[in-house]
Amino acid sequence: MSANEPAMMGKDQIVDTLNDLIRIVEDSHEAYRQAAEALEDEDIKALFNDLAAQRGAIVREVQRLVAEQGGAPDMGGTVMGGAHRFFLELKNNVLGHDREAILAEVQRGEGECVRAYEEALAKELPLPITAVAIQHLDRIRADRDRMTLLRGAAA
């Protein structure tokens, strides 16, 4: 390593950062799954089931990266994500299957996912991990933007 290169993160820091991503993406995975169950529109139900499957694949990929670093991959979501899902379920029960409200909550959750990935990418992660995280962030941003468009169409 030359004097001009930034110091890489230690393995524990890398594992912690990746496990943070696992937790937030697992929250997204569960939110899409629950939103698909709550909505009656077959088109959006199919979309949300597809996005839930994509998020599940991202979780598995990040878990693999953690294992490659010698760490123990996290298997669950965040406390805040649990609260978010509870709020989504409560909103469902109170408002019924309100497409606009569900889209707003999913969009908000995707915004949290984007924020977590941006924070992770601001760190000195190894290049192969950074490349994977950039691909995930691009996908999540595109899906968040898609929710914005769907909300506009639902309004």
PETA-V169783 format. One record per residue. N is the residue number from 0. RES is the residue in one letter. PHI is phi in whole degrees, -180 to 180 (* if undefined). Layout:
n=N res=RES phi=PHI
n=N res=RES phi=PHI
This chain:
n=0 res=M phi=*
n=1 res=S phi=-85
n=2 res=A phi=-67
n=3 res=N phi=-84
n=4 res=E phi=-84
n=5 res=P phi=-69
n=6 res=A phi=-70
n=7 res=M phi=-75
n=8 res=M phi=-69
n=9 res=G phi=-74
n=10 res=K phi=-57
n=11 res=D phi=-63
n=12 res=Q phi=-66
n=13 res=I phi=-63
n=14 res=V phi=-61
n=15 res=D phi=-61
n=16 res=T phi=-63
n=17 res=L phi=-66
n=18 res=N phi=-66
n=19 res=D phi=-60
n=20 res=L phi=-66
n=21 res=I phi=-57
n=22 res=R phi=-61
n=23 res=I phi=-72
n=24 res=V phi=-72
n=25 res=E phi=-64
n=26 res=D phi=-59
n=27 res=S phi=-63
n=28 res=H phi=-56
n=29 res=E phi=-68
n=30 res=A phi=-64
n=31 res=Y phi=-64
n=32 res=R phi=-62
n=33 res=Q phi=-68
n=34 res=A phi=-64
n=35 res=A phi=-62
n=36 res=E phi=-68
n=37 res=A phi=-80
n=38 res=L phi=-87
n=39 res=E phi=-100
n=40 res=D phi=-68
n=41 res=E phi=-63
n=42 res=D phi=-65
n=43 res=I phi=-75
n=44 res=K phi=-61
n=45 res=A phi=-65
n=46 res=L phi=-61
n=47 res=F phi=-66
n=48 res=N phi=-63
n=49 res=D phi=-64
n=50 res=L phi=-66
n=51 res=A phi=-62
n=52 res=A phi=-64
n=53 res=Q phi=-62
n=54 res=R phi=-65
n=55 res=G phi=-60
n=56 res=A phi=-66
n=57 res=I phi=-64
n=58 res=V phi=-57
n=59 res=R phi=-63
n=60 res=E phi=-67
n=61 res=V phi=-70
n=62 res=Q phi=-60
n=63 res=R phi=-63
n=64 res=L phi=-62
n=65 res=V phi=-62
n=66 res=A phi=-62
n=67 res=E phi=-63
n=68 res=Q phi=-86
n=69 res=G phi=86
n=70 res=G phi=-99
n=71 res=A phi=-98
n=72 res=P phi=-66
n=73 res=D phi=-69
n=74 res=M phi=-116
n=75 res=G phi=-133
n=76 res=G phi=-90
n=77 res=T phi=-93
n=78 res=V phi=-63
n=79 res=M phi=-63
n=80 res=G phi=-65
n=81 res=G phi=-61
n=82 res=A phi=-65
n=83 res=H phi=-62
n=84 res=R phi=-66
n=85 res=F phi=-61
n=86 res=F phi=-63
n=87 res=L phi=-61
n=88 res=E phi=-67
n=89 res=L phi=-62
n=90 res=K phi=-61
n=91 res=N phi=-58
n=92 res=N phi=-68
n=93 res=V phi=-81
n=94 res=L phi=-94
n=95 res=G phi=80
n=96 res=H phi=-90
n=97 res=D phi=-77
n=98 res=R phi=-56
n=99 res=E phi=-61
n=100 res=A phi=-65
n=101 res=I phi=-67
n=102 res=L phi=-62
n=103 res=A phi=-62
n=104 res=E phi=-67
n=105 res=V phi=-65
n=106 res=Q phi=-62
n=107 res=R phi=-62
n=108 res=G phi=-62
n=109 res=E phi=-67
n=110 res=G phi=-61
n=111 res=E phi=-66
n=112 res=C phi=-63
n=113 res=V phi=-59
n=114 res=R phi=-59
n=115 res=A phi=-64
n=116 res=Y phi=-68
n=117 res=E phi=-63
n=118 res=E phi=-63
n=119 res=A phi=-64
n=120 res=L phi=-72
n=121 res=A phi=-76
n=122 res=K phi=-90
n=123 res=E phi=-89
n=124 res=L phi=-76
n=125 res=P phi=-59
n=126 res=L phi=-53
n=127 res=P phi=-61
n=128 res=I phi=-71
n=129 res=T phi=-59
n=130 res=A phi=-61
n=131 res=V phi=-66
n=132 res=A phi=-62
n=133 res=I phi=-65
n=134 res=Q phi=-61
n=135 res=H phi=-63
n=136 res=L phi=-61
n=137 res=D phi=-60
n=138 res=R phi=-65
n=139 res=I phi=-67
n=140 res=R phi=-61
n=141 res=A phi=-61
n=142 res=D phi=-69
n=143 res=R phi=-62
n=144 res=D phi=-65
n=145 res=R phi=-64
n=146 res=M phi=-64
n=147 res=T phi=-61
n=148 res=L phi=-66
n=149 res=L phi=-64
n=150 res=R phi=-63
n=151 res=G phi=-63
n=152 res=A phi=-72
n=153 res=A phi=-79
n=154 res=A phi=-74
